[in-house]
Amino acid sequence: MNRPPTGQHPVAGHPAAADPPQSWRRDTARFPAVSEASPSRPARQRRGWRRWLAPLLVFTILAGPAIELALVGAIYVQARTDQARPVDAIVVLGTTQYNGVPSRTLRARLDRALELYDAGLAPTVIVTGGNLPGDVFTEAETGQMYLVEAGVPEGAIVLENEGNDSWESMNGVAGILAARDLDSILIVSDGFHLLRLKMMARDLGITAYSTAAAGSPIAGGQEFSYVVREALAITAFVFGRR
């Protein structure tokens, strides 16, 4: 068998051409060639991000209802937690009135405030609430007249009669407290309303406690619908600070 001269490379097709040197094989194993089909690093990163997309979407879809359910529970707990204690002022949140006559809901709130005042828990009662176009009296004026008829001295009642929603009323209360150098309040409203009112008071720098108007006609199934709406209102307040 003829062999190629020493120093010459095997010619193409020669059996020796199929066997590269051992050192070359070792180097190839140590430094493998990158295939053109291998995914680049950015492509792998994109695929890794997509892996989390579906769990993130599921979490987002489930988180909303879970948060609202938690809020519903918190609203119910606050509604049934009586925090009545001595404070600087009792604050009654206004609601519907009919030409100076309180609705059943407003009357229940005023009756609870009267109990607290008669028990000596505060020397001052702040009644809140403005009026709608065409109303002769504000909600605050209606509350004042009701409490005076029930025996509360007129000088012990302070009116916040410009607020047309809870936030405006609580802002008005904050101004009254600051002007009189008062700090702590006991909020009286329907139970479903109390958690949001306390959150507002906290944002306004007011030390606030709460107690529900036990005689309110908003109860049972009707209360549940108000609680659900209140949970949505709290969410809007948290994200809009309103």
N, C-alpha and C positions, 0 to 999 in steps of 0.2 A: 504493500500500500504506500502510495506516494504521500509524503507530508509536505506542507509548505515550508519554505526555507525559514530558518530562524530569524525572528524580528519582523516577519510579515504577518499581516492579519489574515484570518481565514477568508476565503472568498465567499460570496453569496451563494447560498445553497449548500455549502459544506456543512457537515454535521456539527462541527465545532462552533459554527455561527449561532446555534441555538442555545449554547451554554455560555452565558456571560460570566465574567470572573466572579469568584466568591465574594470578594470585597465589594463589588458593585451591587450584588444581591443584598448584602448586609446594609449598605447605605440606603438602598431603596426601601427596605423594611423600616429603617429608622426614620426616614423622611419620605413618607408616602406622597405620591403626587396628588394634587387636589383635582378631583373630577369636576368637569364643567357642570355636571348635574347636581353637585353638592349645593345645598341652600346657603346663601350668604347669611351673615349675622343679622342684618336688619330684617331679612325675611323671617328668620327664626324668632326674632323679637316680636314681629307683628303677629305671628301665629300664637306666641305665648300670651300676648295681650288679648287676643280673641278668645282664648280659653276661659278668661275671667268675665267675658261679656255676658254670657247667659246667666251665671250666678248673680252678677251684679243687677241684671234686669229683674230676676226673680226677687232678689232682696228689696229692690226699689218698689216693686209691685206690692209686696207683702208688708213692707215697713209702714206705709201710709195707714192702712187699716189697723195695724197693730198699735200705732201711736194713738189713733183716734179712740180705740177701745180702752187704752190705758187712761186717756183723758176722761172718758165717760166714767170709769171707775173712780178716778180722783175727784170728779165733780160730785158724784154720789156720796163719797166719804166726807167731803167738805160740807155738803148740804146737811149732813146728819151729825156734824160736830159742833156742839154749842160752846163757843169761846167767851161767853158773857163774863165780864169782869169790870172792875173800876177803870175808867178811861177819862180822857179830857172831854170827849164829846161823842154823842150817839149820832150816827149819820143814817138817814133814811133815804133810800133810793126811790125816786118818784116813778110813777107809772100812770096809767090812764085815769083821768078824772072827767067828770061831766058837769061843766059849768059850776065848779066849786064843790061838787059832791064826789068824794073818792069812789073809785071802783072797788069791788070786793077785794081785789088783789092789793090795791093801795091801802085800803082800810086795814087789812091784815098786817101789813108792814107798820102802819102807824100804831096799831094796838100793841104790837110787840115792843115798839119804841116806848110807848107809854108805860108798859110794865117795867122796862129797864130804868126809865127815869124815876118812877115811883119807888123802885128798889134802891135808889140812891147811887146808881152806878156812874152817873155823869151829871154835871150841873147844866150842860148845854145839849140841845138837840138841833142838829142841822138837817133841814129838809131840802130836798133837791128836786130839780126838774123844771124845764121851761114849759112852753105851750105851743100848740099848733095854730096855724092861721085860723082866725075866727074864734079862738077860745077867749073867754073873758078873763079867766084865772089861769095862772100857771099851776103846775103840779105842786110846786113848793108852797104857793099861797094856799092851795087847797089843804095841804098837810098842816100848815100853820093854823088855819081856822079850825080844823078838826081837833088838833091837840089843845088849843085854847079852850074850846068847848068842853074838852075832857078834863080841864083843870090845870093844864101846864101854864105857868106864867108866860105872858107874851115875851117878856125880856129874856127868857131862857131859850127862846127859839130864834135861830138864825136861818135866813133864806139864801139858798143858792138857786136862783130861778131863771138862769140863762142856758143851762145845759140841755141840749136836745138829744144827747145820747149818753151812755155810761161814762165814756172817756171825758167828754166835756164837763159832765157833772163832777167827776172826781178831780179834774183840774180846778174847777171852781172851789171845791172843798179844800184843796191844797192851799189856795189863795186865802181862804177864810182862816185856816189854821195858822198860816204864817203871820197874818195880820194880828192875830190874837195871841201869838206865842204859845200855841197849843201843838201837841205832837201826836198823842195816841187817840185812836177812834175805835168805836164798835159799830161795824157796818150791819145794817138791817135791810134785808131784801129776801126774795124767794131763794130757797136753798140752792137751786141750780145756778143762780147768778153769782154766788159768793166767791167761788174760786177765782173767776176772772177779775172781780172787783178787788180782791186782795192782791192780785198780781199788778193791777194798775196802781194801787196804793204803794206797793213796794217800789215801783218805778218812779213814783213821785216823792219818795223819801218819807212816807208816812208809816208809822207803826200802827198796823191795823189788825183787828180781830173781827170775828163775824158771828152772827147768830141768825137763824132762819125765822121767817114769819110762819109760825106753825099753822095758823088758821087760813093760809092761802088756798084758794080754790084750785090752784094748779097742783094736781096730785095724780097719782096712778099713771095710767097710760098717757095722759096729757103731759105729765111731768117728763116722761121719757122723751117725747118729741122735743121738748124744750132743752133737755140735756144734750141730745144729739146736735141740735143747732148751736148750743153753747160750746160744745167741743170744737166745732168748726170755727166759731168766733174766737176761741182761745188760740187756735192755730193761726188765724189771720192776725191776731194781736201780737203773737210771738214773732212772726215774720215781718209784720208791718209796724210793730211797736205802736199800735193804735188801738 
